[in-house]
Amino acid sequence: EWLSILGAYRWRCYLCKNAFTYHDPPTKDHVIPLSRGGHDTPDNIAPCCRSCNSAKRDRTPDELPL
């Protein structure tokens, strides 16, 4: 499932759109955080770079600063 998710996002971070590299591999991000009622299912998981995932914390994409 993870490889399918990565392919759907063209191996890019869903937030910043940067391509993943050996030195910046993808991490799994819960679009709706588990702590906020999200689920651990493929439709709620998106590939995210480490930097964006750390900055997002427990917020939804809509709550992130532009």
N, C-alpha and C positions, 0 to 999 in steps of 0.2 A: 504493500500500500504506500509506503514512504516513497519509493521510487516513482510511483504513479503521480503522487502529489508533486514531487520535484519536477517531473516532466510537464505537468500541467502549468507550472509556473516558469517553465523554460530554464530551470536551474538558476533562478534569480530570487533575491530577497523580495518578498511581496510588499515590503514597505518602501525601501530605498531603490529597488530595482537593480541593484548591483549584482553582477554575476559572482557565483561562489568560486573560490579558488582552493588550492591545497592548504594555503595559510589562513583562509577565512572560509571554513566549511559551513554548510547549512546547519541550523539548529531547528528543532521543532518548536513552533509557537502556537499556543492556543489562542485563536482569534478572539473568542470570548473566554477570558481566563476561568480556570476551574473554580477559583475562589469567588467568582461572580456568577456562577451558575452554568458555565460552559461545560461541554462534555468532551471526553477523551475519544472522539470519533473522527474519522477522516475528513468529514465536512467542516470540522472546527480546527483542523491543524493546517498550518501553512509554513513553508520554509522561510526562515528569517536569518539574517546575518547576526552574529553574536552582538555586535554593537547596537543594532536596532532592537533586538530581543531584550537586552539589558535596559535600554532606555524606555521601552514600552512598559516594563514591569507588569502591574496588574490592571492596566487600562485597556480599553477597546481601541481599535484604530480610529474611531470617530472622536475619541477624547485626546488624541495626540496633537501637539502643536503643529502648525503647518510649517 
